[in-house]
Structures are given as structure tokens and as C-alpha cells.
Amino acid sequence: MVIIKEAPQQLVEQQFAEQQLVEMAQFKGFGIVIEVRSDDHGKFGNKRMPAHAHILDNSKTEVAQIELTDKMPKKAADIVWYKTPNPPVGLGDKIVKLANSPSKDIKAAGGNLTVWQYMVGLWITFHGN
């Protein structure tokens, strides 16, 4: 005979949280890291909570967030900042350079996507929108 005891709510929540693995992709270059996370929320085109990426410096400190859109930024003025009222000077140029670079992961697999295209594809894969 199996005896089932009711688990305390806190234990259930802890075990559930431990099972929730966060997937993320990091793109490094030009002194920054752009990170797309599976546990983020947002939708393309939603101004309150858009699809977005986190920008980290080399010490892994978050310095900004940017909106992911279907339009790849060609210059710093094309970047839509999210939750970043005063981005560090020069950060936009670094993001544009990295975003327009070929993705090493995709290139190694025989494909030809930029980092920006890959990030947008990952957001769709993670979130379905």
C-alpha cells in the first residue's frame, strides 16, 4: 500500500521553479553581449511589453534593453530602447555592428543569417509570437 502525503505548498512551488529551466542565447562582440531569454515576456509590436533583448557589458552587468522588431537596425538611431531612458554613449553603434554581423552559429551550420535575424527567430521559437 502506498501512502500519499500532501506536500506543503512551499515545497511544491520550489520543485516547480527548479524544473523551469531558462533557455537563453548570448551573442558576443564589440565589447557587449546581447542576450535573448526564454523566460521573458512580450510580443512583437506591443509598446508596453515588447519582444526584447538584454544588453550586457563584458562584466555581465546589464546596461540596457532593446526592442526586437522585424526591421534590423542599420544605424544607432534605428534602435528602439526598452526600459533604458539614457543608454550609454556609443552603445547603439556597438549594438548595430553586432546585430548586422553574421551569426557564427548559423554560419557554422551552413546558413547565412545576421545576429539580429537569429535573435528574432529565437524569440519566436521561445515565445511563439
N, C-alpha and C positions, 0 to 999 in steps of 0.2 A: 504494500500500500504506500502511495506517495502522499506526503503531507505538503500542501502548498501554503506557505505563509505569505501574507500580504506584505509586500516590501514598502518601507517608508517612502513617501513621495520624493523626498530629497535624494534618496539613493536612485530611484528610477530616473529622475531628471539628470543626475550626474552620469549615469550609464548611457543615457540617450545622448547627452552632449559629447561624451567621449567617442561615440560611434559616428558623429557628424564630422567627417574629415573635410577640411578645406582644401580645395584644389586651387592652385594659382600658377600663373606663368609670369616669369620675370624676363624682361628684355633689358640688357645692359649695354651701355656705350655712352661716350661723350660726357662722362662724369656723373651719369644719372642711371637710375633703374626705374623702368615703367613696369608696374605690376597690375595684373588683372586677377581678381579673386572671385571664386565661385560663391562665397557667402555674402557678397554684396547684393544690394537690391537696386533696382532701377530699370527703366525702359528707355529705348531709343526715342528721342524727341520729347520726353517728359521733363519739363523745366524744373519741377520741384525735386524730382529724384531721377536723374538721367542715368543711362548707362555711363559708366565712368571707369577711370584708371587712377591708380595712386602713383605719385612721383616721389621717389626716394633719392637721397643723396648717397654718396659712396659709403657713409657710415650707417646706412639703412634707416635714417631718420626721414619720416615723411615730411616733404616740403610743399606739396601741392596735390591737387586732384584736378583732372581734366575730364571733360565730357567726351565720350566716344560717339562719333557720328559717322554717317556713310560718306562724308566728304573728308578726304585726307588733307591735313593742313600743309600748305605749301610755304607759308611764312608764319612767323610768330603771331601776327595779328589774326590769323585764322583759328587759333586755339580758343576753345570755349572753356574758361576756367570754371571749376565747380568747387564750392566751399573754399575758395582761395581769393580773398579780396585783394591781396597785394603779393603777387608772385615775385620771387626773387628775380632781380635784373639778370637778363641773359638766359633764364630758364626756358623761355619759349623757343629760342633758337636751338637749344640743345634738344628739346623735345621734337622739333621739326626734323632735325638731322637724323635722330634715331628712328622716328616714325617712317621716314622715307627710305631708310636703309633696307636692303634685302634681308629677310628673315633667315638666319643661319640654319635654323631647324628645318624650315621648309626647303631651303636650297639643298641641304644635305639629302633630303628625300626626293630630290629631282624636281621640285616645284619652283615657282617664281612669284612669291608674294612679298610685299613690304611688311615691316613690323606692324604698321598701322592696320593693314588688311588682315593680318594674322590676329591682332588683338580684337578687332571687331568680330571675326569668326569665332574666337574663343568665347567672347561674351555671349554670342548666340548659342554656342554649344553648352555653356554653363547655365544660361537663363532662358533660352528658347524665345527670345524676342529681339 
